[in-house]
Amino acid sequence: RAARVLRAGGLVGFPTETVYGLGADAANPAAVRKIFAAKGRPVDHPVIVHIAGAAQLNRWAIDVPAAARVLMSRFWPGPLTLILRRAPDVLDEVTGGQDTVGLRAPSHPGAQRLLQVFGGGIAGPSANRFGHISPTTAQHVRDEFGAAIDLVLDGGPCDVGIESTILDLSTGTPVLLRPGHIQPSELEEALRMPVSRATAHSPRVSGTLEMHYAPRHPLLLPPPQEFVRVVKEHSQRTPTAVLARAPKPIGTAAALWQVASSEPREYARDLYAMLRLLDGAGCEVIVVEAPPDHVDWDAVRDRLRRAAAGSGSTQDSPEK
């Protein structure tokens, strides 16, 4: 049914191991434009094309470097998006008018089955309104869009829980554009070369705007030494929800206190579900304890920093 919807130019919410995607036929310009309309997404913001595997690569990319083949053999299917030079007939609607395209082979069995039955590439940004918290369950997608999309495939909660690592190989030099589940050290080990960081000249890619992943209520991300003070001050004057890595101290007035994992990948897996829970709890502000300043937490810190910037919060949020 989902494949038929895609072939007819419709939209399908589908599971991946990272987050749920809002899928359309990547070769159908009218269908891809429906994604942008449904999400309220800027038209120059590119979307990732999901493919079943490396066998479909030549349909979408040209001049594929050897480094890309190495990473595909190591990490595909999985949470790694590669930015490559686009094939001539790849739609501008997909690439945002750039000469590059983002490609990923998801490992979720539901996504793989859909790609195999459909037989083509699926343009699939996260299945949420633009800038909002990403979805990690089918219910999140339904809550976000209701009847605005044609079908939602329920593949259960996402195992990874945050968006894929994005690596640019369009110039031959590996450049990390978005942190994710796969660490730079893992990429460097596979490639046997260093991975650079993004510059102003890097391609535009999904999920890298300063304001993103945001709840409806203000999200504060104070520095560690200010966390207790910020929680206390806000709890005294307004219903406050807290996401912390330790149990609620005795005497704390926070209305809701959610304890997250101290392990970075478990924290990442649960992050968006926890933010949605806190955002819908009836509180006026969300205070998040800053994660440790360690490379293993880079992807989580990236998402929280952008969520704080996108929530409209300005007070006690120096990481904007």
C-alpha positions as CSV (number, residue, x, y, z in Angstrom):
1,R,0.0,0.0,0.0
2,A,2.8,2.4,0.9
3,A,4.6,1.7,-2.4
4,R,1.3,2.4,-4.3
5,V,0.9,5.7,-2.5
6,L,4.4,6.7,-3.5
7,R,3.9,5.7,-7.1
8,A,0.8,7.8,-7.2
9,G,2.6,10.9,-5.9
10,G,1.5,10.7,-2.3
11,L,3.2,11.1,1.0
12,V,4.1,8.2,3.4
13,G,5.4,8.4,6.9
14,F,7.9,5.6,7.2
15,P,10.2,4.2,10.0
16,T,14.0,4.3,9.9
17,E,16.5,3.5,12.6
18,T,17.2,7.2,13.1
19,V,13.8,9.0,13.0
20,Y,10.6,8.6,11.0
21,G,10.8,10.0,7.5
22,L,8.2,11.9,5.4
23,G,8.6,10.1,2.1
24,A,7.8,10.9,-1.5
25,D,9.0,9.6,-4.8
26,A,12.3,11.3,-5.3
27,A,11.9,11.3,-9.0
28,N,8.5,13.0,-9.0
29,P,8.9,16.8,-8.6
30,A,5.2,17.4,-7.7
31,A,5.4,14.7,-5.0
32,V,8.6,16.2,-3.5
33,R,7.0,19.6,-3.4
34,K,4.2,18.1,-1.3
35,I,6.9,17.4,1.3
36,F,7.9,21.0,1.5
37,A,4.3,22.1,1.7
38,A,3.4,19.7,4.4
39,K,6.4,20.5,6.5
40,G,6.5,24.3,5.8
41,R,10.1,23.7,4.8
42,P,12.2,26.3,2.9
43,V,12.4,25.2,-0.8
44,D,16.1,25.7,-1.0
45,H,16.7,23.3,2.0
46,P,17.7,19.9,0.4
47,V,16.2,16.5,1.4
48,I,18.0,13.2,1.8
49,V,17.2,10.5,-0.8
50,H,16.9,7.0,0.8
51,I,17.9,4.1,-1.4
52,A,18.1,0.4,-0.7
53,G,21.9,0.2,-1.1
54,A,25.0,0.9,-3.1
55,A,23.5,-0.9,-6.2
56,Q,21.2,2.1,-6.7
57,L,24.0,4.7,-6.3
58,N,24.7,5.4,-10.0
59,R,21.1,6.5,-10.5
60,W,21.7,9.4,-8.1
61,A,25.4,10.3,-8.0
62,I,28.4,10.7,-10.3
63,D,32.1,10.7,-9.8
64,V,31.7,8.6,-6.6
65,P,35.1,8.6,-4.8
66,A,36.7,5.4,-3.5
67,A,36.2,6.8,0.1
68,A,32.5,6.6,-0.4
69,R,32.7,3.0,-1.4
70,V,34.7,2.2,1.7
71,L,32.2,3.9,4.0
72,M,29.2,2.2,2.2
73,S,30.7,-1.2,2.7
74,R,31.3,-0.4,6.4
75,F,28.3,1.5,7.4
76,W,25.5,0.9,4.9
77,P,22.7,0.1,5.5
78,G,22.9,2.4,8.6
79,P,22.7,5.9,9.9
80,L,25.2,7.6,7.6
81,T,24.3,10.1,4.8
82,L,26.9,10.7,2.1
83,I,26.9,14.0,0.2
84,L,28.0,13.3,-3.4
85,R,28.0,15.0,-6.8
86,R,24.5,14.7,-8.2
87,A,23.6,12.8,-11.4
88,P,22.3,15.1,-14.1
89,D,18.7,14.2,-13.8
90,V,18.4,14.5,-10.0
91,L,15.7,17.0,-9.2
92,D,16.4,20.5,-8.0
93,E,13.6,20.0,-5.6
94,V,15.6,17.3,-3.9
95,T,19.0,19.1,-3.9
96,G,17.9,22.6,-3.2
97,G,19.4,23.6,-6.5
98,Q,22.9,22.5,-5.5
99,D,25.2,20.3,-7.5
100,T,25.3,17.7,-4.7
101,V,22.8,15.1,-3.4
102,G,22.5,13.4,0.0
103,L,22.1,9.6,-0.1
104,R,21.4,7.1,2.7
105,A,20.6,3.4,2.9
106,P,18.5,3.0,6.1
107,S,18.9,-0.2,8.1
108,H,15.4,-0.4,9.5
109,P,13.7,-3.6,8.0
110,G,10.5,-1.6,7.4
111,A,12.3,1.0,5.4
112,Q,14.3,-1.6,3.5
113,R,11.2,-3.5,2.6
114,L,9.5,-0.3,1.4
115,L,12.5,0.6,-0.7
116,Q,12.6,-2.8,-2.3
117,V,8.9,-2.9,-3.1
118,F,8.9,0.6,-4.4
119,G,12.0,0.1,-6.4
120,G,13.1,3.8,-6.5
121,G,14.6,6.5,-4.3
122,I,12.5,8.0,-1.5
123,A,13.0,11.6,-0.6
124,G,12.6,11.6,3.1
125,P,13.3,14.4,5.6
126,S,12.0,13.9,9.2
127,A,8.3,13.6,9.5
128,N,7.6,16.7,11.5
129,R,6.7,20.3,10.9
130,F,9.8,22.2,9.9
131,G,12.0,23.1,12.9
132,H,10.0,21.1,15.4
133,I,11.0,18.0,17.4
134,S,11.7,15.0,15.2
135,P,9.4,11.9,15.4
136,T,10.7,8.6,16.7
137,T,7.3,6.7,16.8
138,A,4.5,6.4,14.3
139,Q,2.2,8.2,16.8
140,H,4.5,11.2,16.7
141,V,4.0,11.4,13.0
142,R,0.2,11.1,13.3
143,D,0.2,13.7,16.0
144,E,2.2,16.1,13.8
145,F,0.3,15.7,10.5
146,G,-3.1,13.9,11.1
147,A,-4.8,13.4,7.8
148,A,-2.3,15.7,5.9
149,I,-0.3,12.6,4.8
150,D,-1.7,9.6,3.0
151,L,-0.3,6.7,5.1
152,V,2.0,6.0,8.1
153,L,3.9,2.8,8.4
154,D,4.3,1.8,12.0
155,G,7.8,0.3,12.6
156,G,7.9,0.8,16.3
157,P,10.2,3.2,18.2
158,C,13.4,4.1,16.4
159,D,16.6,2.4,17.6
160,V,19.0,5.3,17.1
161,G,16.6,8.2,17.8
162,I,18.5,11.1,16.2
163,E,19.2,11.9,12.6
164,S,22.0,10.4,10.6
165,T,25.6,11.5,10.5
166,I,26.2,13.5,7.4
167,L,29.6,13.4,5.6
168,D,30.4,15.4,2.5
169,L,32.6,13.6,0.0
170,S,31.6,15.8,-3.0
171,T,35.1,17.3,-3.2
172,G,37.0,14.0,-2.3
173,T,37.9,15.4,1.1
174,P,35.7,14.0,3.9
175,V,33.9,16.8,5.8
176,L,31.6,16.3,8.7
177,L,28.4,18.4,8.2
178,R,26.2,16.9,10.9
179,P,27.2,14.8,13.9
180,G,25.1,11.6,14.6
181,H,25.3,8.1,15.8
182,I,28.4,7.3,13.8
183,Q,31.4,9.1,15.4
184,P,34.1,11.0,13.4
185,S,36.7,8.6,14.9
186,E,34.8,5.7,13.3
187,L,34.8,7.4,10.0
188,E,38.5,8.2,10.3
189,E,39.3,4.7,11.2
190,A,37.5,3.3,8.1
191,L,39.0,5.9,5.8
192,R,42.5,6.0,7.3
193,M,42.4,9.8,7.0
194,P,41.2,12.8,9.0
195,V,37.7,14.1,8.8
196,S,37.4,17.9,8.5
197,R,34.7,20.2,9.9
198,A,32.2,22.2,7.9
199,T,33.0,25.6,6.6
200,A,30.9,28.4,5.1
201,H,31.5,26.8,1.7
202,S,30.1,23.4,2.6
203,P,26.9,22.3,0.9
204,R,23.6,23.0,2.7
205,V,22.2,19.9,4.3
206,S,19.3,18.8,6.5
207,G,19.1,19.7,10.1
208,T,21.9,22.2,10.3
209,L,20.1,25.5,10.6
210,E,20.8,27.3,13.8
211,M,17.2,26.9,15.0
212,H,15.9,23.3,14.8
213,Y,14.4,20.4,16.7
214,A,12.5,22.8,18.9
215,P,9.6,22.2,21.3
216,R,6.7,24.6,21.5
217,H,7.7,25.9,24.9
218,P,11.0,27.7,25.7
219,L,13.9,25.3,26.3
220,L,16.7,26.5,28.5
221,L,20.2,24.9,28.3
222,P,22.2,26.6,31.0
223,P,25.9,25.8,31.6
224,P,26.4,23.0,34.2
225,Q,27.3,25.4,37.0
226,E,24.1,27.3,36.5
227,F,21.7,24.4,36.1
228,V,20.5,24.1,39.7
229,R,20.0,27.9,40.0
230,V,18.0,28.1,36.8
231,V,15.8,25.2,37.8
232,K,15.1,26.8,41.2
233,E,14.4,30.3,39.8
234,H,12.0,29.1,37.1
235,S,10.3,26.5,39.4
236,Q,9.4,29.2,41.9
237,R,7.5,31.3,39.4
238,T,6.1,29.0,36.7
239,P,5.4,25.3,36.1
240,T,8.8,23.9,35.0
241,A,9.7,20.6,33.4
242,V,13.3,19.3,33.8
243,L,15.4,16.9,31.8
244,A,18.4,15.8,33.9
245,R,20.9,13.0,34.3
246,A,20.3,12.6,38.1
247,P,17.2,12.1,40.2
248,K,15.2,15.0,41.5
249,P,16.7,16.5,44.6
250,I,14.5,16.7,47.7
251,G,12.8,20.1,48.0
252,T,13.0,20.9,44.3
253,A,9.7,22.5,43.1
254,A,9.9,21.4,39.4
255,A,6.5,20.1,38.3
256,L,8.0,17.4,36.2
257,W,11.5,15.9,36.5
258,Q,12.6,13.4,33.8
259,V,15.8,11.4,34.3
260,A,17.8,10.6,31.1
261,S,20.5,8.0,30.6
262,S,24.1,8.7,31.4
263,E,25.1,6.7,28.3
264,P,25.2,9.0,25.2
265,R,23.6,6.6,22.6
266,E,20.8,5.6,25.0
267,Y,20.3,9.3,25.8
268,A,20.1,10.1,22.0
269,R,17.7,7.2,21.4
270,D,15.3,8.6,24.0
271,L,15.9,12.4,23.5
272,Y,13.0,13.4,21.1
273,A,10.5,11.2,22.9
274,M,11.5,12.8,26.2
275,L,11.3,16.4,24.8
276,R,7.8,15.6,23.4
277,L,6.8,14.3,26.8
278,L,8.0,17.4,28.6
279,D,6.6,19.7,25.9
280,G,3.1,18.3,26.4
281,A,3.2,18.1,30.2
282,G,1.4,21.5,30.7
283,C,4.6,23.3,31.9
284,E,5.6,26.7,30.7
285,V,9.3,26.1,30.4
286,I,11.7,23.2,29.9
287,V,15.2,23.2,31.6
288,V,17.7,20.7,30.3
289,E,20.9,19.7,32.1
290,A,23.8,20.2,29.6
291,P,25.4,17.0,28.5
292,P,29.1,16.3,29.3
293,D,31.6,18.2,27.2
294,H,32.9,15.0,25.4
295,V,33.1,14.0,21.8
296,D,30.7,11.1,22.5
297,W,28.0,13.6,23.3
298,D,28.6,15.9,20.3
299,A,25.4,14.8,18.5
300,V,23.2,15.2,21.5
301,R,24.7,18.6,22.3
302,D,24.1,19.7,18.7
303,R,20.4,18.8,18.8
304,L,19.9,20.4,22.2
305,R,21.7,23.6,21.2
306,R,19.6,24.0,18.1
307,A,16.4,23.1,20.1
308,A,17.2,25.9,22.6
309,A,17.8,28.4,19.8
310,G,14.6,27.4,18.0
311,S,12.3,27.4,21.0
312,G,12.3,31.2,21.2
313,S,14.2,31.1,24.5
314,T,16.9,33.8,25.1
315,Q,17.4,33.7,28.9
316,D,19.9,31.4,30.6
317,S,20.8,29.8,27.3
318,P,24.4,30.7,26.5
319,E,24.9,27.8,24.0
320,K,22.7,29.5,21.4
